[in-house]
Amino acid sequence: YVDKVVVIGLTDESPQTVVKFLLQSRGNKSQRQADRVAYALAADPDRSVHANYMEAARIEIHPTVFVIGKTGHIEWIGHPEDLSTVLNAVVKGTWDADSHRKSMLASQLKKKKRDELTRKLDDLWKSNRWNESVEVLDALIEGHDGEMSIPVKYAVLLTKTGDKEKARMFAQQVMQDTWDSN
């Protein structure tokens, strides 16, 4: 994509730190980092670009790639390991940015709801409100974090609420659901 794509690496390090890094030698051939980096590097020491992109998109994962299309609009946001397929589609003009945007918004909404439920669960546990915590665990299992919450719910039912019959019935239902889905 050399003639079709411009890549810019961004860091919040100072320009002096970036230059020092680029002048360092690495590897057994004593090759300078500057000779190994095949893209432009930019410094964002005041983190203004970070605020305008990462924070605005509610991205907390690093490294993160933003693909900006020919129109100047963001086409894709994600991890570099997923870039190849996306970049190929963007360059070919077959990328569906609207579908990606909808999927990303749905994922963010789901994460927000899961985070809210997790905070609520933490508060309930701190005040030993185990029966109410089972209801929150049910919500997590239902649509947000089932695999992690199932054993936690079983443990709460068995050890904290003292309702061993409910714990047994829950474990039996989980096993039956697993059996039925396989």
N, C-alpha and C positions, 0 to 999 in steps of 0.2 A: 504493500500500500504506500510505498515511498512517495509516489507522486500524487496520492489521493488523500493522505491523512497527515495531520500535524499532531505530534505528541508533545505534551508539555508536562513535565514532572513538577510538582509543587511541594514545597516544604515550609514549615514555619520557623526554620533555622534562619539565622542572620546570613546575609550575603557573604560575610567573611568566613563563617563556618562552612558554607557550601563550597567556596573556593578552596578552602583547606582540605575538605573531603575530596574534591576533584583532583587535587594535586598529589594525594596519597597513592602509593603503589600497592598493588595487591597481586597475589598469585606468584607462581614460581618464575614468571618471565618479567617480574617487576613492572607490569603494565599499569600505567596510571588509571585511576578511576575515570578521568575525563575521556580516555581513549575507549573505555568500555561502555560509556553511557551514549546511546545512539538517539538521544532526544534532547529537546531543550529543557533546561531546568530554570525554575523561577522561585524566588524567595517571597514568603508571605509573613514577615516577622511581626506585623501588627495583627495578623490573623483575620484581616478584613475579607479576604477571599474565602477563608474557612467559614466565616459567618454567613457570607452570601450564598455559599453552595452547601457545605456540609450541614450547618445548623438549619438553614432554610429547608433542606430536604430531610431533616431529622435523621441524619446518618451518623451512626456511632462506631461503625466498623472501619478499620484501617487495614490495608490500603483500600481505597475506593477509587473507581474510575468513573468519570463523567464523559459520555460521548456526546459531543455537540455537533449537530448536523449542519448541512450547508446553509440552512435558514437562520442559524444562530441559536436555535432552540435545543434544549437538552433532549436527546433521543433515548438515552439509557443511563442508568446509574447502577453500579454493581461492583463485584469483586473482579480483579484482573484475571482470575482463572476462567471466568466466563466470557471474557472479552472477545476471543477469536470468532466465535459463532455470530455474536452480535455485530461486531465490526464488519464482518463479511457481508451480512445482510444490509447494514447501513450503506456500505459502499455500493452494493448492487442495487439499492433502492427498494429492497423487499422488506425492510424492517417495519413493523407495526408499532410505532411509538405509543399510540393511544391505548392499545391493548396492554403494553408494558406498564404504562402510567396507571391504568386501572388496577392492574395486579399489584403494583407497588403500594398504592393507596389502601387497598384491601388488606395487604400484609401489615401495613403500619397501624391500621385500625384494630386488627386482631391483636397485635403486640400491645397496643395501648390498653385494650380491655383485659388482656392477660396480666399486664403490670398492675392494673387497678385491683383485680381479683387477688393477686399475690400480696399486695400491700394490705388488703382487707384481711386476708388469711393470717398474715403476720400479726396484725392487731388482735385478732380473735385468739390466736395462740398465746399471746402475751398475757391475755386476761383469762386464760383457761376456759374459754367458751367453745367447748369441743363440738357440741351438737350443731351450733351455727357454722363452725368451720367445715363440717361435713357437707353442708349446703353449698359453701363456696367451692369445696373440692369437686362437688357434682358439676358446678358450672365450668370449672377448669377442664374436667374430663369431657364434658359435653362438646365443647367446641374449641378448646384452646390448648390444652396441655395434657391430654389423656394419659400418655405413656408414663409420664412422671408422677401424675397425681393418683393413679390407680393404687400403687402400693402404699402411698402415703395415706389415702383414705382407709385402706384396710387396716393399717397400723393404728390410725386414730380410733377407728371403730373398736378394734380389739383391745387396745391398751388404755385409751383415754375416756371413752364414753362408757366402757364396761359392758357394752351391748354385744356380747359374743355371738348371739344368734344373728344379729344384723351383719356382723363381720363374716360369719360363715355363709350367709345367703349372698352377700356381695361377692365373696370369693368364688362361690359356685356359679354365679351369673357371669362373672368375668371369664371363668374357664369355659362355660357354655358358649359365650359370644366368640371366644377365640376359636373354639372347636368349629362352630358354625361358619366362621369366616375363612377357615382353611378347608 
